[in-house]
Amino acid sequence: MDERLEILIMAAFKGWKKSTAARCAVEVLFVASIFIVCVQAGDGFRHCIKVIDGDTIVLDGDETVRLLGIDTPELDHPNDSVRQFAQEAKDYVKSLVLDRNVRLEHEWERRDEYGRTLAYVFLPDGRLLNAEILKNGYGFVYTRKVYSRTEEFRGLERDAREAGIGLWGRPEFDEAEDVPLISWDEADKHYGENCEVQGTVIAARNTGRVCFLNFHEDWENHFTAVIFARDFDKFPTRPEKYYLNREVRVRGRIRKYRGKPEIICTSSGQITVVR
């Protein structure tokens, strides 16, 4: 309730027994106060009490909201650089919404399979949080489903990519970054380096939790491109089928895992089909 209105109501109550006019005034003020409270409750604004990650927040009433139409890197991703950037994305979102009021807008899909509310989140100054994340290079467009703002969001992501903003300025994500092109059988000589690895995917396997693109029959000892389930929506449907028997270039930081080289792919831009 507005503080000035509350003062007026208290003053009116003090004179409650003095006159009929006073009683009428109290009644009018009481109705006015109810009206204002209802307007404030119904103006669509909610209070953000927690930020879980770059694309998920919690509002008053413990309602978890998943930002509609975008994705940000995962905090528990096995790739160190991805985890680091995921934390930066989270910190950016916290700076905009934590302990502030926001307004939600919905589309045809109100909840996801985890029961989270799907929404566009508007900041107090009218800016759309989902869009701000893309503009500043902290995330990418969610492509598995199409929403009314999908094309708008694609444009924002494209602009951020071209400008090298945020994650698009990192070699792991930026296709324009000049990195050495090597053959798949040279990958074990470039641990810790950002490279583009070329070869033919001769075998592929998808466990449901992770997809492996292998470049040698003895996959346990040779280069592999790895896609985790959390990133499946950023790649063609059934990547194990799509990339099989194709010559590709895989871009990213080469790491050593169980004695062999691999690159963890978190976006389709990291894999280019040569033929």
N, C-alpha and C positions, 0 to 999 in steps of 0.2 A: 504494500500500500504506500502511496505517496506520503511523505512525512508531513507535508503541510496539511493534507486532508485529515491525517490522524490527529493533529493538533486541534483542528476545527471540531472534530467529533468529540474530543475530550472536553473542550470548552463548552460545547452544547450540553453535554451530560451534566456539567456542574449546575446548569440552570434548568435542569429537567423539570423540577417541581414549581418553577417560578411562573410559567405561563403556558398556555396552550400553544402559542406561537413557537416557544422553545421546543416543545415536544414535536411539533411539525418539522422544525429545522433539523432535529436529530433524525427523524424518519427520512428526510430527504438526503441528509448526509450519509446515513447508513446505506441507503439504496445506491448512492453514488459510489461509495466505497466498494460495495459488492460488484458493481459494474466494472470498476477499474481493475479489481483483482481478476475478474473473469477475462477481461481483455488481455491482461498480462499473461495469464495462464494459457490463453488460446492464441497468442501471437506466433507460435511455432518455435520459440527460442528454448533451447535446452542448455544445461550447464555441463561442460566437459570436465570429468573428474579424473580421467586417466588416459594416457596414450600407450597402447600396447605395442604398436610398431608403426611403420610409415603409412600403412593403409587401414589401420584399425584403431578406433578410439572407444572409450566408454563414457556414457552420459549418465546424468542423475537418474536414479532408479535402477542402476546397474544394467543399463541397456547397452549391449555391444553393437557398434555400428561399423560395418565394412564399407569403405569408400567405394562407390559404384564406378565401374568402368576403367579402373586403373589398378596397377600392381606396383609394389616396391620390393626391393631385395629382402630376403628373409634373414632374420637375426640368427637363426640356427643353421644357416647354410654351411656346408663343409668347406667351402672356399673362403679362405681368410679375408681376401680383399672384398668379397661380396658381403661378408659379415660386417666388415668395417663400414662399408658404405650404407648398409642397412641401418646401422646405428646413427649415421649422419642423417639419414632420411627421417628416422624417428625423432631425433633432436630438432630437426627443422619443423616437423609437425607440432611438437610440443611447444615450440616458440610461438606458434600461431593460435593454438586452441586450448591448451591446458589452462584450467581455471577461468575460462571465458565462455560466454554464451554463443551458441551456434544455432543455425536454423537448418532443418532437413527438408529435402524434396525427394520424392520417390518416383520410380518408374513402374513398369508392368510387373517386375519381380521385386517383391518386398523383402523376402528373406532368402538366405542361401541355405545350402544343405546342412550347415552347422547351427542354424537357428539365429544367425546374426542378421540384424537389420541392414539392408542394402540402401544406400542413400547418397545423394549429392549433399555435401556439407557446406553451408554458406557461413562465412565469417561475419562478425558484427559490422564490418565496413562494406559488406555486400559482395566481397570477392568469393569465388568458388574454390574451396580448398583443393578439391580434386584437380582442378585446372592449374592451380598454383604449383602443385607438386610436379606436374608435367612441364610447366613453363621453366621451372628452375632445375630440371634435370634430375629429380629425385625418384623418378619412376617411369613406367612405360604403360602403354595402353593395354587393357585387358581385351584379348581378341577372341576368346572362345565364344562369347555371346555378343550380340550387337544391340546397342542402346541408342537412344535418340541423339546423344552427344558423342557417339563413337568417332564420327568423321571429324568433328571439331577437335576431339582429343588427339586424333592421329596427326592433325596439323600442328598442334602444340608440341607433340613429341618430335615431329620432323624438324621443327624450328630449333628445338633444343639440341637435337643431334647435329644439325648443320653448324650451330654456333659452338659446339663442344662444351655445353654447359653441364655442370654436375657430373653424373655418372658417365655421360657421353664424352667427357674429357679423359676418361680412364681407358687405357689400352684394352682392358678386358671387355669393354662394351663398345668402344668406338671403332667402327669399321674403317674410318678414314685414317686412322693412325698408321704411320709408316712403321711396319714391323717386318723382320726377316721372314722370307718364305723358305720353308725347308720340307724335305720329304719325311713321311711318317717314320721311316726307319732311322732317321737322324734325331728324333725327338729326345732320346735318352742322353744326348750330348748338350741339351739346352735347358736343364732343370732350373727353375726360377726365372726363366726369361719369357717375355711376351713374344709369341711367334705365330705364324700362320702355317699350319701343318697340312700338307697335301697328300692325298692317297685315295684309294678306293675302299669303300666299306664292303668287305667280303662276308661279314657275318654281323648279325645284330640280335639283341635279346632284350625283351622288356619284361621285368618281373612284376610290374605294377607299381613298384616303389622307385625303380631306377631303370633307365634305358642305356644299354651299352652298345656303342658303335665300334666294331673291331676292324682292324686293318691287316690282321694276320690270323691264320688258323690257330696258332699258339697264342691266343689272346692273353693268357696269364702272364706272358713275358714281353708283350709288345704294346705299342701305343693304342690307347682307347680314348674315345670321346664319350663323356658321361653326361646324361641328362637326368636330373632328379624329378620325381613326380610333382613336386611343388612348382616346377617350371614347365610341365607338359603343355599347359595352355598357351605358352608362348611359341610353340613349335607346330608344324603340320600334324594333323591327326595321325596317330600311330607312327611316330618317327622311325621306329624299327623297320617298318615297311617302306616308308617314304625314301629313306636314305640308302637302303640296301642296294648293293651293286652299282652305286653311283660314285663317280669321282668327285671328291669334295675338298674344300679347304676349311680347316677348323682353326679358329682364331682364339687366342687367350694365353693365359700363363700356364706353362707346363710344370706340373708338379710330379713328385715321385710318390707313388702309392703302392705299397707292397712290392717294392722292387722294380716297378715298371712306370713308364711315363703316361700321363693322362692330362686331359684338359676338361674341366668342368664347364659345361655350356649352360648359361642361364637365359639366353635369348636367341631367337632364330638368326639374328644378324651375325652370330658367331660362326655359323655354318653356311658356306657358299657352295652351291652345286656347280661344278665345272662342266660336267656332262654326265 
